[in-house]
Amino acid sequence: MVTEQQAQASIKTTYERLADAWAVGDAAALGSLLANDCDHTTLGATSRVKRGRAELVESWATAFSRRCPDFSVKLQPSLQSIRLLGDDLALVDGKLDYTGGVGPRGVTQRPASQPFSALMTLSDADWLMLSIRVGGSERRD
């Protein structure tokens, strides 16, 4: 049985790995953090749903292909709440904070933040994202 402290530490590690993979544009490494049947929903006026690890990896690979050599935007997940719902299930709430810098196609971006909630599942020793909901991106100054 996993203790709450162990679960929280492992979940935080998952999000550190997410930031590292995003920084280098590694869609496969991001995919390794997802359950096979993961779904990702963007909430708001332009609601989009992606289902399954393969669709998400393909989407990230396409997005990463738009990065120019000078790409400098960094992602920093900020976890605000981790609630264990069982021995192998957790609800995570937080923000995805993006630094300003050179973004896709060389366009300068201002800092932004995007709220998220994720349902996580324990698979072997790793916590994987089972369901992700992200809100609209908000610019920060």
C-alpha positions as CSV (number, residue, x, y, z in Angstrom):
1,M,0.0,0.0,0.0
2,V,1.3,3.5,-0.9
3,T,1.3,6.1,1.8
4,E,-0.1,9.6,1.0
5,Q,3.4,11.1,1.3
6,Q,4.8,8.5,-1.2
7,A,1.9,9.2,-3.6
8,Q,2.3,13.0,-3.5
9,A,6.1,12.7,-4.0
10,S,5.6,10.4,-7.0
11,I,2.9,12.6,-8.5
12,K,5.2,15.6,-8.2
13,T,7.9,13.6,-10.0
14,T,5.5,12.9,-12.8
15,Y,4.9,16.6,-13.3
16,E,8.7,17.3,-13.2
17,R,9.1,14.8,-15.9
18,L,6.3,16.5,-17.9
19,A,8.1,19.8,-17.7
20,D,11.4,18.2,-18.7
21,A,9.9,16.4,-21.7
22,W,8.0,19.6,-22.8
23,A,11.2,21.6,-22.6
24,V,13.0,19.5,-25.1
25,G,9.9,18.8,-27.2
26,D,9.9,15.0,-26.5
27,A,6.3,13.9,-27.4
28,A,7.2,10.2,-26.7
29,A,8.4,11.1,-23.2
30,L,5.2,13.0,-22.6
31,G,3.3,9.9,-23.8
32,S,5.0,7.8,-21.2
33,L,3.3,9.9,-18.5
34,L,-0.2,9.0,-19.8
35,A,-2.4,6.0,-19.3
36,N,-3.2,4.2,-22.6
37,D,-6.8,5.4,-22.5
38,C,-6.1,8.9,-21.3
39,D,-8.3,11.8,-22.5
40,H,-7.4,15.5,-22.6
41,T,-10.1,18.2,-22.8
42,T,-9.6,21.8,-23.4
43,L,-12.4,23.7,-21.7
44,G,-13.8,27.0,-22.8
45,A,-15.2,28.6,-26.0
46,T,-13.1,26.2,-28.2
47,S,-13.6,23.0,-26.4
48,R,-11.5,20.2,-27.8
49,V,-11.3,16.5,-26.7
50,K,-8.4,14.2,-27.5
51,R,-8.7,10.5,-26.6
52,G,-6.0,8.0,-26.1
53,R,-2.2,8.2,-25.7
54,A,-1.5,7.9,-29.4
55,E,-3.7,10.8,-30.4
56,L,-2.1,13.0,-27.7
57,V,1.4,12.0,-28.6
58,E,0.6,12.8,-32.3
59,S,-0.8,16.2,-31.3
60,W,2.3,17.1,-29.2
61,A,4.6,15.9,-32.0
62,T,2.9,18.2,-34.4
63,A,3.0,21.1,-32.0
64,F,6.7,20.5,-31.2
65,S,7.5,20.4,-35.0
66,R,6.5,24.1,-35.1
67,R,9.3,25.1,-32.7
68,C,12.1,27.2,-34.2
69,P,15.7,26.7,-33.1
70,D,15.4,29.8,-30.8
71,F,12.4,28.4,-28.9
72,S,12.8,29.5,-25.3
73,V,9.4,29.2,-23.6
74,K,9.5,27.0,-20.5
75,L,6.7,25.1,-18.7
76,Q,6.5,25.0,-15.0
77,P,3.6,22.9,-13.5
78,S,2.4,24.3,-10.1
79,L,0.5,21.7,-8.1
80,Q,-2.1,23.3,-5.8
81,S,-3.9,20.2,-4.5
82,I,-3.3,16.5,-4.6
83,R,-6.2,14.4,-3.2
84,L,-6.0,10.7,-3.0
85,L,-9.3,9.0,-3.9
86,G,-8.0,5.5,-3.3
87,D,-4.8,3.5,-3.3
88,D,-4.4,3.9,-7.0
89,L,-6.4,7.0,-7.9
90,A,-5.7,10.7,-7.2
91,L,-7.1,14.1,-8.2
92,V,-4.6,16.8,-9.0
93,D,-5.4,20.5,-9.4
94,G,-2.9,23.2,-10.4
95,K,-1.6,25.6,-13.0
96,L,0.7,25.2,-16.0
97,D,2.8,28.3,-16.0
98,Y,4.6,29.3,-19.2
99,T,7.5,31.8,-19.2
100,G,7.7,34.5,-21.8
101,G,10.1,34.0,-24.7
102,V,10.4,32.9,-28.2
103,G,7.5,30.6,-29.0
104,P,6.4,28.5,-32.0
105,R,7.4,29.8,-35.4
106,G,9.7,32.4,-33.7
107,V,6.8,34.5,-32.3
108,T,7.5,36.2,-29.0
109,Q,5.1,35.2,-26.3
110,R,4.3,36.8,-23.0
111,P,4.1,34.7,-19.8
112,A,0.9,32.8,-19.5
113,S,-0.9,30.5,-17.0
114,Q,-3.4,27.7,-17.7
115,P,-5.4,26.0,-14.9
116,F,-5.8,22.2,-15.0
117,S,-7.3,19.3,-13.2
118,A,-6.1,15.7,-13.7
119,L,-7.2,12.3,-12.6
120,M,-4.1,10.2,-12.0
121,T,-3.8,6.4,-11.8
122,L,-1.0,4.3,-10.2
123,S,0.5,1.9,-12.7
124,D,3.3,-0.2,-11.3
125,A,5.4,2.5,-9.5
126,D,4.4,5.4,-11.7
127,W,1.5,7.8,-11.4
128,L,0.0,8.3,-14.9
129,M,-2.5,10.9,-16.2
130,L,-5.8,9.2,-16.9
131,S,-7.9,12.3,-17.6
132,I,-6.8,15.9,-18.0
133,R,-9.0,19.1,-18.1
134,V,-7.3,22.4,-19.0
135,G,-8.8,25.8,-18.9
136,G,-8.0,28.7,-21.2
137,S,-4.6,30.3,-21.2
138,E,-4.4,33.6,-19.3
139,R,-1.6,36.1,-20.1
140,R,0.5,37.2,-17.1
141,D,2.5,40.4,-17.0
